[in-house]
Amino acid sequence: MREILFRGKRKDNGKWIQGSLLRCANGAAIIAASKSAVFTSKTFAALDDAMDAEPETVGQFTGEKEFTSDEDGNVTRGKRIFDGDIVRIESTEDGNGEFLVAWDDEKGGWQFKHLRGTRGTDCPDAVKVIGNRWDNPELLGAGK
């Protein structure tokens, strides 16, 4: 089963929080870190780990994680990759490139939007999160 998880920056201190998401009618976003969080109109505010998040920073876990592979093909997994992350894709065959991870409504899936470096990375040796669009806007470059 696919893990459904969201991330957003807390309003009170700017730190990232991961968990279940509740979007309110007024546009507010609340994230509860509890894995057993169940939201109803009477219970979500009572959860100790429910935090107000900046709505524009909320992104969903893509289901993918960073990875590196060695010469023998052994793969090591790392951090979760979320909507809004910036990743570096390394490939001995195709070169290296940096991409913004974003949902594409037209294609109905997660896309790597090219920022710089090599575009084609059909056989990556590694995918690493190098930042995100909110904490590292300089990685987006001009006009992104």
C-alpha positions in Angstrom: 0.0 0.0 0.0 1.3 3.5 -0.8 2.1 5.7 2.1 0.1 8.9 2.1 2.0 11.6 3.9 2.3 15.4 3.8 4.9 18.0 4.8 4.6 21.7 5.6 6.3 24.5 7.5 4.8 25.2 10.9 3.4 28.7 11.3 4.7 29.1 14.8 8.4 28.4 14.3 9.0 27.7 10.5 10.2 24.1 11.2 9.0 21.3 8.9 6.4 18.8 10.2 5.2 15.6 8.5 1.9 13.8 9.0 -1.7 13.7 8.0 -3.2 16.8 6.4 -6.5 18.6 7.1 -7.4 21.4 4.7 -9.9 23.8 6.1 -12.6 25.6 4.2 -10.9 28.9 4.9 -7.6 27.7 3.3 -5.8 26.9 6.5 -3.7 23.7 6.6 -3.3 21.6 9.7 -0.8 18.7 9.9 -0.8 16.1 12.7 2.3 13.9 13.1 0.3 11.1 14.7 0.1 8.1 12.4 -3.3 7.3 13.9 -4.7 10.8 13.4 -8.4 10.8 12.5 -9.9 14.2 11.8 -13.4 15.1 12.6 -14.9 18.5 13.3 -14.6 17.8 17.0 -11.3 16.0 17.4 -8.6 17.5 15.1 -8.0 20.5 17.4 -7.5 18.3 20.4 -4.6 16.4 18.9 -1.4 17.3 20.8 0.7 17.1 17.6 -1.7 19.0 15.3 0.1 22.1 14.0 -0.9 25.0 11.8 1.2 24.9 8.6 1.8 27.6 6.0 -0.6 26.4 3.3 1.7 27.3 0.4 4.4 25.1 1.8 2.3 21.9 2.0 3.4 19.1 -0.3 2.7 15.4 -0.6 5.2 12.6 -0.3 5.8 11.3 -3.9 6.2 7.7 -2.8 9.9 7.8 -3.8 13.0 8.1 -1.8 16.5 9.3 -2.5 18.8 6.5 -3.7 22.4 5.7 -4.6 23.6 2.6 -6.3 27.1 1.1 -6.3 29.1 -0.7 -9.0 27.4 -4.0 -8.1 23.9 -2.6 -8.4 23.2 -2.5 -4.7 20.7 0.3 -3.9 20.7 2.4 -0.7 17.5 4.4 0.0 17.5 7.8 1.9 15.1 10.6 2.6 11.6 10.8 1.3 11.0 13.0 -1.8 8.2 15.5 -1.5 6.4 17.9 -3.8 8.5 21.0 -4.0 11.8 19.3 -3.4 14.8 20.0 -5.7 16.8 16.9 -6.6 20.1 16.2 -8.2 20.0 13.2 -10.6 23.4 11.7 -11.3 24.1 9.3 -14.1 27.4 8.1 -15.4 25.8 7.6 -18.9 23.7 10.7 -19.2 25.4 13.3 -16.9 24.0 15.2 -14.0 21.0 17.4 -13.7 18.9 19.3 -11.2 15.1 19.1 -11.2 12.1 20.5 -9.3 9.6 17.8 -8.2 6.1 18.9 -8.9 2.7 17.4 -9.6 1.5 17.7 -13.3 -2.3 17.8 -13.6 -2.2 17.3 -17.4 0.0 14.1 -17.1 -1.6 13.0 -13.9 1.6 12.3 -12.1 4.8 13.6 -10.4 7.3 15.2 -12.8 10.9 16.3 -12.6 10.9 19.8 -14.1 14.4 20.5 -15.5 16.3 23.4 -13.9 19.9 22.9 -15.1 22.4 20.3 -16.3 21.6 17.3 -18.5 18.0 16.8 -19.3 18.1 13.1 -20.1 18.6 10.8 -17.2 17.1 7.4 -18.2 19.4 5.3 -16.0 20.2 7.3 -12.9 22.9 6.1 -10.5 21.7 8.4 -7.8 18.8 10.8 -6.9 19.5 13.2 -4.0 17.4 15.9 -2.4 19.5 19.0 -2.4 16.9 21.5 -1.1 13.3 22.7 -1.7 11.6 25.7 -3.3 10.9 27.4 0.0 14.2 27.0 1.9 16.4 27.2 -1.2 14.8 29.5 -3.8 18.2 30.3 -5.2 18.3 26.7 -6.6 15.3 27.5 -8.8 17.3 30.1 -10.8 15.9 33.2 -12.4 12.3 33.2 -13.5 11.3 29.8 -12.0 
